[in-house]
Amino acid sequence: MRARVRANHGDMIGKMLEKLKPVRSLRGWLSALVMMLFFSASSVCAETITIFAAASLKNALDEVAAEFDTVFGHDTTVSYAGSSALARQIQLGAPADIFISANPDWVDFLEQKEAVIPESRIDFLGNELVLISHDPVTNLDWQALDLLALLNGGRLAMALVQSVPAGIYGKASLQSLGQWDAIVPYVAQVDNVRAALALVALGEAPFGIVYATDARADPRVHVAVAIPAQSHRAIVYPAIAVTHSETAHAFLAHLQSSQARAIFERHGFSVLVE
């Protein structure tokens, strides 16, 4: 995704002043003010920033990035993949300015490698897991679920269970249910959660485990049952700067604005920052 909308200097400042009005907290007001001051002090020349982001963020983050570009006149490029793959690319020197992971572990990993800027980190979004199906299924109870019988020889689509956050959370839930060992031979593991979503949407797998936000993003799948939050670690999305680019830090502030909050909530995420 690449957004390239331009606006003149006066129009942008006016828009930023309007942004200050609806924010719901002092922290939100300060974030909006920081963005306005950043723009006022910078040139009107467009700058490009590159964001590496968890695949589950795509629909919402595309909108947030497009709004940022409209206001500031910059070009924001977002590369989506599994958090593990993106973190390893950053470790090897890939040219990213911001990293947004679907769990804290991969940000912790990059902090340990001194590949990111720790003081810029924000843990800003939450999510939920669901079991999805290609065909509508009703009256399922997760605690009483016999997933092996439900699959009936079919495959359960999941993101990589050893490295990708959605797969890690999903495996923990199935272990909590006491059914992981029986299900393993029937799990179709793929590179990221959107690939798991696609398998179910296309009918290649009858069921899959994805985030609730993913299920909302594709009308071809159905939520078979919500997976209890207590069956896995809390789902938290951290964002962190990889470079000292002022534009990148302005984008992190934008992620905490009331406008970004509205977009994320509309796509089904819970916003953890005030």
VOMARPA-571059 format. One record per residue (C-alpha): x, y, z; chain; residue number from 1; residue in three letters. Coordinates in Angstrom, 3 decimals. Layout:
N
     east    north       up mol seq type
        X        Y        Z   A NUM  ALA
...
//
This chain:
274
     east    north       up mol seq type
    0.000    0.000    0.000   A   1  MET
    1.312    3.421   -0.927   A   2  ARG
   -0.675    6.587   -0.304   A   3  ALA
    0.267    9.755   -2.160   A   4  ARG
   -2.260   12.450   -1.335   A   5  VAL
   -0.990   16.028   -1.167   A   6  ARG
   -2.317   19.102    0.601   A   7  ALA
   -0.964   22.623    0.945   A   8  ASN
    0.671   23.872    4.161   A   9  HIS
   -2.270   25.963    5.331   A  10  GLY
   -4.814   23.229    4.753   A  11  ASP
   -2.729   20.721    6.713   A  12  MET
   -2.291   22.995    9.718   A  13  ILE
   -6.025   23.640    9.697   A  14  GLY
   -6.735   19.933    9.706   A  15  LYS
   -4.373   19.372   12.594   A  16  MET
   -6.055   22.106   14.608   A  17  LEU
   -9.363   20.364   14.003   A  18  GLU
   -7.776   17.117   15.271   A  19  LYS
   -7.135   18.716   18.632   A  20  LEU
  -10.832   19.252   19.334   A  21  LYS
  -12.268   15.732   19.670   A  22  PRO
   -9.488   13.935   21.534   A  23  VAL
  -10.630   12.268   24.746   A  24  ARG
   -7.648   12.593   27.057   A  25  SER
   -4.629   14.716   27.919   A  26  LEU
   -2.353   12.087   26.408   A  27  ARG
   -4.358   12.111   23.168   A  28  GLY
   -4.307   15.917   23.080   A  29  TRP
   -0.542   15.956   23.565   A  30  LEU
   -0.067   13.373   20.814   A  31  SER
   -2.072   15.482   18.383   A  32  ALA
   -0.175   18.605   19.428   A  33  LEU
    3.168   16.859   18.882   A  34  VAL
    2.095   15.932   15.363   A  35  MET
    1.033   19.504   14.588   A  36  MET
    4.274   20.976   15.927   A  37  LEU
    6.282   18.432   13.986   A  38  PHE
    4.615   19.441   10.762   A  39  PHE
    4.980   23.136   11.464   A  40  SER
    8.722   22.705   11.984   A  41  ALA
    9.309   20.476    8.949   A  42  SER
    9.496   21.264    5.265   A  43  SER
    6.566   20.671    2.954   A  44  VAL
    8.637   18.189    0.930   A  45  CYS
    7.221   14.680    1.065   A  46  ALA
    9.160   12.075    3.006   A  47  GLU
    8.822    8.319    2.756   A  48  THR
    8.616    5.958    5.718   A  49  ILE
    8.441    2.191    5.634   A  50  THR
    6.381    0.249    8.163   A  51  ILE
    6.712   -3.478    8.766   A  52  PHE
    3.396   -4.655   10.247   A  53  ALA
    1.653   -7.852   11.286   A  54  ALA
   -0.586   -9.161    8.501   A  55  ALA
   -3.713   -8.962   10.676   A  56  SER
   -3.448   -5.156   10.717   A  57  LEU
   -3.788   -4.667    6.976   A  58  LYS
   -7.293   -3.266    6.507   A  59  ASN
   -7.189   -0.931    9.494   A  60  ALA
   -3.579    0.184    9.110   A  61  LEU
   -4.055    0.941    5.410   A  62  ASP
   -6.680    3.488    6.441   A  63  GLU
   -4.599    4.940    9.272   A  64  VAL
   -1.558    5.331    7.012   A  65  ALA
   -3.618    6.934    4.243   A  66  ALA
   -4.988    9.506    6.700   A  67  GLU
   -1.463   10.264    7.945   A  68  PHE
   -0.278   10.824    4.383   A  69  ASP
   -3.260   13.046    3.598   A  70  THR
   -2.567   15.298    6.572   A  71  VAL
    1.232   15.457    6.308   A  72  PHE
    1.827   14.951    2.602   A  73  GLY
    4.201   12.026    3.115   A  74  HIS
    4.429    8.630    1.402   A  75  ASP
    3.910    5.704    3.756   A  76  THR
    4.729    2.200    2.543   A  77  THR
    3.466   -0.721    4.629   A  78  VAL
    4.869   -4.229    4.258   A  79  SER
    2.669   -6.939    5.787   A  80  TYR
    3.739  -10.431    6.856   A  81  ALA
    3.988  -12.625    9.932   A  82  GLY
    5.557  -10.792   12.871   A  83  SER
    8.355  -13.351   13.147   A  84  SER
    9.432  -12.967    9.510   A  85  ALA
    9.391   -9.184    9.747   A  86  LEU
   11.405   -9.138   12.982   A  87  ALA
   14.081  -11.355   11.464   A  88  ARG
   14.261   -9.113    8.408   A  89  GLN
   14.749   -6.064   10.635   A  90  ILE
   17.447   -7.917   12.582   A  91  GLN
   19.256   -8.510    9.288   A  92  LEU
   19.084   -4.819    8.378   A  93  GLY
   15.925   -4.515    6.294   A  94  ALA
   15.079   -0.813    5.724   A  95  PRO
   12.107   -0.375    8.054   A  96  ALA
   11.317    2.772   10.050   A  97  ASP
    8.577    1.266   12.259   A  98  ILE
    7.735   -2.274   13.349   A  99  PHE
    4.264   -3.283   14.548   A 100  ILE
    4.040   -6.820   15.904   A 101  SER
    1.035   -8.945   16.844   A 102  ALA
    2.720   -9.911   20.114   A 103  ASN
    5.346   -8.403   22.430   A 104  PRO
    7.864  -11.244   22.028   A 105  ASP
    9.229  -10.164   18.662   A 106  TRP
    9.628   -6.569   19.796   A 107  VAL
   11.396   -7.853   22.920   A 108  ASP
   13.650   -9.879   20.614   A 109  PHE
   14.617   -6.798   18.591   A 110  LEU
   15.186   -4.767   21.740   A 111  GLU
   17.614   -7.433   22.952   A 112  GLN
   19.398   -7.220   19.589   A 113  LYS
   19.514   -3.410   19.915   A 114  GLU
   17.807   -3.148   16.531   A 115  ALA
   15.014   -0.772   17.621   A 116  VAL
   14.539    2.315   19.805   A 117  ILE
   13.126    1.074   23.157   A 118  PRO
   11.864    4.445   24.424   A 119  GLU
    9.571    4.798   21.389   A 120  SER
    7.606    1.608   22.145   A 121  ARG
    3.838    1.707   22.611   A 122  ILE
    1.627   -1.309   23.426   A 123  ASP
   -1.437    0.074   21.749   A 124  PHE
   -3.871   -2.559   20.435   A 125  LEU
   -5.623   -5.718   21.594   A 126  GLY
   -7.512   -8.459   19.730   A 127  ASN
   -9.406  -11.745   20.198   A 128  GLU
   -9.194  -15.222   18.675   A 129  LEU
  -12.039  -17.016   16.917   A 130  VAL
  -12.622  -20.349   15.244   A 131  LEU
  -13.878  -19.649   11.718   A 132  ILE
  -15.587  -21.935    9.220   A 133  SER
  -16.192  -21.906    5.479   A 134  HIS
  -19.807  -23.018    5.920   A 135  ASP
  -22.045  -21.622    8.670   A 136  PRO
  -21.951  -23.594   11.920   A 137  VAL
  -24.147  -22.825   14.922   A 138  THR
  -24.550  -23.736   18.580   A 139  ASN
  -20.900  -24.514   19.295   A 140  LEU
  -19.495  -24.296   22.817   A 141  ASP
  -15.712  -23.954   22.949   A 142  TRP
  -15.395  -25.719   26.302   A 143  GLN
  -17.425  -28.704   25.064   A 144  ALA
  -15.982  -28.681   21.548   A 145  LEU
  -14.821  -31.933   19.925   A 146  ASP
  -12.705  -30.303   17.222   A 147  LEU
  -11.452  -33.582   15.774   A 148  LEU
  -15.004  -34.735   15.126   A 149  ALA
  -15.902  -31.300   13.779   A 150  LEU
  -13.045  -31.409   11.261   A 151  LEU
  -14.188  -34.832   10.052   A 152  ASN
  -10.900  -35.448    8.278   A 153  GLY
  -10.526  -31.874    7.036   A 154  GLY
   -7.769  -29.404    7.885   A 155  ARG
   -7.550  -26.681   10.514   A 156  LEU
   -5.843  -23.613    9.022   A 157  ALA
   -3.468  -21.818   11.407   A 158  MET
   -0.504  -19.469   11.211   A 159  ALA
    2.855  -21.053   12.086   A 160  LEU
    2.412  -22.261   15.646   A 161  VAL
    6.054  -21.927   16.720   A 162  GLN
    6.715  -18.377   15.535   A 163  SER
    3.689  -16.403   14.302   A 164  VAL
    1.649  -14.818   17.122   A 165  PRO
   -1.776  -15.980   15.889   A 166  ALA
   -0.474  -19.542   15.666   A 167  GLY
    1.170  -19.340   19.085   A 168  ILE
   -2.042  -18.063   20.689   A 169  TYR
   -4.135  -20.658   18.833   A 170  GLY
   -1.902  -23.566   19.894   A 171  LYS
   -2.089  -22.407   23.525   A 172  ALA
   -5.896  -22.368   23.320   A 173  SER
   -6.028  -25.892   21.918   A 174  LEU
   -3.617  -27.067   24.612   A 175  GLN
   -5.855  -25.456   27.221   A 176  SER
   -8.753  -27.378   25.694   A 177  LEU
   -6.725  -30.594   25.928   A 178  GLY
   -7.001  -31.298   22.197   A 179  GLN
   -3.737  -30.091   20.675   A 180  TRP
   -2.036  -33.513   20.418   A 181  ASP
   -5.031  -35.026   18.632   A 182  ALA
   -5.386  -32.079   16.261   A 183  ILE
   -1.706  -31.665   15.207   A 184  VAL
   -1.888  -34.102   12.248   A 185  PRO
   -4.776  -32.102   10.823   A 186  TYR
   -3.293  -28.614   11.169   A 187  VAL
   -2.398  -26.789    7.940   A 188  ALA
    0.256  -24.277    8.997   A 189  GLN
    0.839  -21.214    6.822   A 190  VAL
    3.124  -18.177    6.932   A 191  ASP
    0.698  -15.706    8.515   A 192  ASN
   -2.836  -15.343    9.805   A 193  VAL
   -4.188  -13.796    6.582   A 194  ARG
   -2.998  -16.872    4.690   A 195  ALA
   -4.929  -19.031    7.165   A 196  ALA
   -7.975  -16.817    6.609   A 197  LEU
   -7.619  -17.266    2.837   A 198  ALA
   -7.542  -21.076    3.106   A 199  LEU
  -10.909  -21.064    4.869   A 200  VAL
  -12.379  -18.342    2.654   A 201  ALA
  -11.498  -20.372   -0.461   A 202  LEU
  -12.844  -23.607    1.043   A 203  GLY
   -9.413  -25.259    1.066   A 204  GLU
   -9.815  -25.819    4.815   A 205  ALA
  -13.217  -26.134    6.532   A 206  PRO
  -12.030  -24.425    9.733   A 207  PHE
   -9.305  -22.083   10.901   A 208  GLY
   -8.123  -20.090   13.898   A 209  ILE
   -7.644  -16.377   13.238   A 210  VAL
   -8.151  -13.059   14.967   A 211  TYR
  -11.665  -11.687   15.294   A 212  ALA
  -10.601   -8.722   13.161   A 213  THR
   -9.557  -11.077   10.339   A 214  ASP
  -12.941  -12.772   10.374   A 215  ALA
  -14.604   -9.374    9.988   A 216  ARG
  -12.381   -8.571    7.013   A 217  ALA
  -13.630  -11.403    4.769   A 218  ASP
  -17.364  -12.025    4.231   A 219  PRO
  -16.665  -15.516    2.883   A 220  ARG
  -15.962  -16.910    6.356   A 221  VAL
  -18.161  -17.369    9.399   A 222  HIS
  -17.330  -17.153   13.090   A 223  VAL
  -18.062  -20.637   14.409   A 224  ALA
  -17.219  -19.827   18.038   A 225  VAL
  -15.276  -17.247   20.019   A 226  ALA
  -12.176  -18.589   21.773   A 227  ILE
  -12.019  -17.624   25.469   A 228  PRO
   -9.370  -15.006   26.245   A 229  ALA
   -8.265  -16.915   29.351   A 230  GLN
   -7.136  -19.857   27.202   A 231  SER
   -4.082  -17.952   25.914   A 232  HIS
   -1.873  -14.982   26.738   A 233  ARG
   -3.380  -11.540   26.295   A 234  ALA
   -3.124  -10.423   22.661   A 235  ILE
   -1.161   -7.175   22.548   A 236  VAL
    0.195   -5.298   19.519   A 237  TYR
    3.295   -3.176   20.232   A 238  PRO
    4.630   -0.553   17.802   A 239  ALA
    8.225    0.674   17.922   A 240  ILE
   10.543    2.891   15.892   A 241  ALA
   13.441    1.224   14.107   A 242  VAL
   15.092    4.493   13.030   A 243  THR
   15.341    7.997   14.454   A 244  HIS
   13.323    9.445   11.555   A 245  SER
   11.166   12.324   12.812   A 246  GLU
    8.464   11.258   10.364   A 247  THR
    8.435    7.770   11.877   A 248  ALA
    8.037    9.175   15.383   A 249  HIS
    5.231   11.418   14.123   A 250  ALA
    3.497    8.302   12.782   A 251  PHE
    3.767    6.614   16.181   A 252  LEU
    2.055    9.663   17.670   A 253  ALA
   -0.601    9.440   14.965   A 254  HIS
   -1.323    5.835   15.997   A 255  LEU
   -2.457    7.224   19.363   A 256  GLN
   -4.729    9.933   17.943   A 257  SER
   -8.506    9.866   18.264   A 258  SER
   -8.811    9.487   14.480   A 259  GLN
   -6.646    6.345   14.454   A 260  ALA
   -8.540    5.013   17.491   A 261  ARG
  -11.833    5.320   15.617   A 262  ALA
  -10.448    3.403   12.633   A 263  ILE
   -8.989    0.580   14.727   A 264  PHE
  -12.154    0.219   16.790   A 265  GLU
  -14.307    0.138   13.659   A 266  ARG
  -12.229   -2.821   12.434   A 267  HIS
  -12.729   -4.642   15.741   A 268  GLY
   -9.481   -3.944   17.602   A 269  PHE
   -9.449   -2.810   21.214   A 270  SER
   -7.327    0.288   21.777   A 271  VAL
   -5.105    0.025   24.859   A 272  LEU
   -3.774    3.597   24.995   A 273  VAL
   -5.794    6.585   26.181   A 274  GLU
//
